[in-house]
Amino acid sequence: MRWLVVHMSNADMGPGDRLPPERQLATSLGVSRASLRQAMAALEVQGVVEVRHGDGAYLRVPPQRRDS
């Protein structure tokens, strides 16, 4: 999940920004779509993203990089 948060931070995304499509995001991160879905579900529970089925995923709060 950390790789997804780092990607969103590096992409300079803000609240309300739409994430790239699942297939494109998984390819650019070098992960499987199943792994990406698990990470997105965890981030949705944490309130970081909002997944709108049929419309995509949107950032709710700016991602925080955790270097520790």
N, CA and C atoms as a LAMMPS dump frame, in Angstrom:
ITEM: TIMESTEP
0
ITEM: NUMBER OF ATOMS
204
ITEM: BOX BOUNDS ff ff ff
-5.0000000000000000e+02 5.0000000000000000e+02
-5.0000000000000000e+02 5.0000000000000000e+02
-5.0000000000000000e+02 5.0000000000000000e+02
ITEM: ATOMS id mol type element x y z
1 1 1 N 0.824 -1.186 0
2 1 2 C 0 0 0
3 1 3 C 0.874 1.258 0
4 2 1 N 2.038 1.158 0.597
5 2 2 C 2.936 2.32 0.662
6 2 3 C 3.272 2.831 -0.739
7 3 1 N 3.484 1.918 -1.702
8 3 2 C 3.845 2.316 -3.061
9 3 3 C 2.768 3.164 -3.698
10 4 1 N 1.511 2.882 -3.355
11 4 2 C 0.413 3.666 -3.924
12 4 3 C 0.389 5.068 -3.316
13 5 1 N 0.603 5.173 -2.019
14 5 2 C 0.638 6.476 -1.356
15 5 3 C 1.808 7.304 -1.882
16 6 1 N 2.968 6.667 -2.055
17 6 2 C 4.135 7.372 -2.596
18 6 3 C 3.832 7.868 -4.007
19 7 1 N 3.185 7.024 -4.806
20 7 2 C 2.834 7.425 -6.175
21 7 3 C 1.918 8.651 -6.161
22 8 1 N 0.907 8.646 -5.305
23 8 2 C -0.02 9.776 -5.248
24 8 3 C 0.697 11.036 -4.767
25 9 1 N 1.611 10.887 -3.824
26 9 2 C 2.381 12.041 -3.333
27 9 3 C 3.272 12.601 -4.432
28 10 1 N 3.95 11.715 -5.146
29 10 2 C 4.852 12.149 -6.218
30 10 3 C 4.098 12.763 -7.392
31 11 1 N 2.859 12.351 -7.587
32 11 2 C 2.053 12.874 -8.692
33 11 3 C 1.447 14.236 -8.342
34 12 1 N 1.722 14.727 -7.129
35 12 2 C 1.24 16.034 -6.69
36 12 3 C -0.278 16.114 -6.79
37 13 1 N -0.957 15.105 -6.253
38 13 2 C -2.408 15.039 -6.308
39 13 3 C -3.015 15.701 -5.079
40 14 1 N -4.214 16.242 -5.253
41 14 2 C -4.915 16.88 -4.151
42 14 3 C -6.317 16.323 -4.006
43 15 1 N -7.016 16.713 -2.949
44 15 2 C -8.379 16.237 -2.726
45 15 3 C -9.267 16.495 -3.939
46 16 1 N -10.042 15.49 -4.291
47 16 2 C -10.949 15.594 -5.429
48 16 3 C -10.352 15.139 -6.74
49 17 1 N -9.035 14.964 -6.786
50 17 2 C -8.394 14.501 -8.02
51 17 3 C -8.729 13.037 -8.275
52 18 1 N -8.968 12.739 -9.541
53 18 2 C -9.288 11.367 -9.931
54 18 3 C -8.001 10.601 -10.192
55 19 1 N -7.936 9.392 -9.662
56 19 2 C -6.788 8.525 -9.906
57 19 3 C -6.877 7.952 -11.313
58 20 1 N -5.745 7.575 -11.89
59 20 2 C -5.779 6.932 -13.21
60 20 3 C -6.599 5.64 -13.153
61 21 1 N -7.053 5.153 -14.307
62 21 2 C -7.79 3.889 -14.334
63 21 3 C -6.97 2.756 -13.71
64 22 1 N -7.67 1.803 -13.14
65 22 2 C -7.039 0.684 -12.429
66 22 3 C -5.955 -0.007 -13.254
67 23 1 N -6.26 -0.332 -14.485
68 23 2 C -5.296 -1.044 -15.332
69 23 3 C -4.029 -0.215 -15.548
70 24 1 N -4.206 1.06 -15.839
71 24 2 C -3.067 1.956 -16.068
72 24 3 C -2.245 2.134 -14.789
73 25 1 N -2.907 2.301 -13.667
74 25 2 C -2.211 2.498 -12.398
75 25 3 C -1.43 1.251 -12.001
76 26 1 N -2.033 0.078 -12.167
77 26 2 C -1.343 -1.175 -11.836
78 26 3 C -0.106 -1.354 -12.708
79 27 1 N -0.228 -1.056 -13.987
80 27 2 C 0.913 -1.183 -14.899
81 27 3 C 2.026 -0.215 -14.528
82 28 1 N 1.677 1.032 -14.254
83 28 2 C 2.706 2.028 -13.938
84 28 3 C 3.4 1.738 -12.614
85 29 1 N 2.702 1.082 -11.687
86 29 2 C 3.295 0.736 -10.394
87 29 3 C 3.985 -0.624 -10.417
88 30 1 N 3.74 -1.405 -11.463
89 30 2 C 4.354 -2.728 -11.564
90 30 3 C 3.768 -3.734 -10.592
91 31 1 N 2.465 -3.605 -10.326
92 31 2 C 1.787 -4.529 -9.414
93 31 3 C 0.598 -5.152 -10.132
94 32 1 N 0.084 -6.225 -9.567
95 32 2 C -1.091 -6.857 -10.16
96 32 3 C -2.33 -6.027 -9.833
97 33 1 N -3.354 -6.203 -10.634
98 33 2 C -4.605 -5.488 -10.376
99 33 3 C -5.222 -5.943 -9.067
100 34 1 N -5.026 -7.221 -8.716
101 34 2 C -5.55 -7.73 -7.445
102 34 3 C -4.879 -7.021 -6.266
103 35 1 N -3.557 -6.845 -6.347
104 35 2 C -2.834 -6.131 -5.283
105 35 3 C -3.292 -4.683 -5.202
106 36 1 N -3.487 -4.068 -6.351
107 36 2 C -3.944 -2.684 -6.382
108 36 3 C -5.328 -2.565 -5.753
109 37 1 N -6.214 -3.488 -6.066
110 37 2 C -7.567 -3.457 -5.494
111 37 3 C -7.524 -3.578 -3.975
112 38 1 N -6.658 -4.448 -3.46
113 38 2 C -6.519 -4.599 -2.004
114 38 3 C -6.039 -3.295 -1.38
115 39 1 N -5.054 -2.678 -1.993
116 39 2 C -4.528 -1.417 -1.469
117 39 3 C -5.592 -0.323 -1.522
118 40 1 N -6.335 -0.264 -2.607
119 40 2 C -7.382 0.748 -2.742
120 40 3 C -8.474 0.543 -1.697
121 41 1 N -8.828 -0.719 -1.437
122 41 2 C -9.843 -1.012 -0.42
123 41 3 C -9.366 -0.551 0.955
124 42 1 N -8.096 -0.801 1.261
125 42 2 C -7.54 -0.376 2.55
126 42 3 C -7.523 1.147 2.652
127 43 1 N -7.143 1.817 1.574
128 43 2 C -7.116 3.282 1.581
129 43 3 C -8.521 3.868 1.673
130 44 1 N -9.498 3.164 1.116
131 44 2 C -10.88 3.629 1.215
132 44 3 C -11.362 3.532 2.664
133 45 1 N -11.026 2.452 3.343
134 45 2 C -11.394 2.284 4.753
135 45 3 C -10.754 3.383 5.604
136 46 1 N -9.534 3.76 5.259
137 46 2 C -8.817 4.804 6
138 46 3 C -9.287 6.211 5.632
139 47 1 N -10.135 6.32 4.617
140 47 2 C -10.656 7.621 4.217
141 47 3 C -9.745 8.413 3.303
142 48 1 N -8.735 7.756 2.733
143 48 2 C -7.793 8.449 1.847
144 48 3 C -8.374 8.594 0.447
145 49 1 N -9.076 7.58 -0.019
146 49 2 C -9.691 7.623 -1.345
147 49 3 C -11.164 7.27 -1.246
148 50 1 N -11.901 7.669 -2.256
149 50 2 C -13.301 7.284 -2.393
150 50 3 C -13.427 6.562 -3.725
151 51 1 N -13.872 5.312 -3.684
152 51 2 C -14.04 4.532 -4.903
153 51 3 C -15.505 4.615 -5.309
154 52 1 N -15.737 5.14 -6.496
155 52 2 C -17.092 5.239 -7.047
156 52 3 C -17.195 4.212 -8.157
157 53 1 N -17.897 3.142 -7.891
158 53 2 C -17.996 2.056 -8.859
159 53 3 C -18.571 2.568 -10.177
160 54 1 N -17.854 2.255 -11.243
161 54 2 C -18.248 2.697 -12.571
162 54 3 C -17.751 4.088 -12.927
163 55 1 N -17.155 4.795 -11.962
164 55 2 C -16.69 6.156 -12.216
165 55 3 C -15.211 6.338 -11.91
166 56 1 N -14.651 5.524 -11.033
167 56 2 C -13.23 5.623 -10.709
168 56 3 C -12.991 5.895 -9.241
169 57 1 N -11.74 6.161 -8.925
170 57 2 C -11.337 6.43 -7.547
171 57 3 C -10.86 7.873 -7.448
172 58 1 N -11.232 8.521 -6.372
173 58 2 C -10.906 9.924 -6.158
174 58 3 C -10.2 10.096 -4.824
175 59 1 N -9.233 10.976 -4.802
176 59 2 C -8.49 11.265 -3.588
177 59 3 C -9.358 12.121 -2.672
178 60 1 N -9.456 11.717 -1.41
179 60 2 C -10.251 12.483 -0.443
180 60 3 C -9.377 13.413 0.382
181 61 1 N -8.212 12.938 0.789
182 61 2 C -7.276 13.748 1.582
183 61 3 C -5.895 13.615 0.964
184 62 1 N -5.048 14.61 1.108
185 62 2 C -3.692 14.485 0.562
186 62 3 C -2.957 13.323 1.212
187 63 1 N -2.305 12.483 0.428
188 63 2 C -1.57 11.355 1.005
189 63 3 C -0.369 11.843 1.797
190 64 1 N -0.097 11.182 2.9
191 64 2 C 1.052 11.513 3.737
192 64 3 C 2.132 10.48 3.512
193 65 1 N 3.322 10.935 3.189
194 65 2 C 4.453 10.016 3.032
195 65 3 C 4.97 9.661 4.405
196 66 1 N 5.157 8.388 4.625
197 66 2 C 5.716 7.915 5.883
198 66 3 C 7.079 7.346 5.59
199 67 1 N 8.108 8.056 5.983
200 67 2 C 9.47 7.623 5.707
201 67 3 C 10.004 6.672 6.759
202 68 1 N 9.262 6.465 7.819
203 68 2 C 9.745 5.574 8.88
204 68 3 C 9.408 4.137 8.596
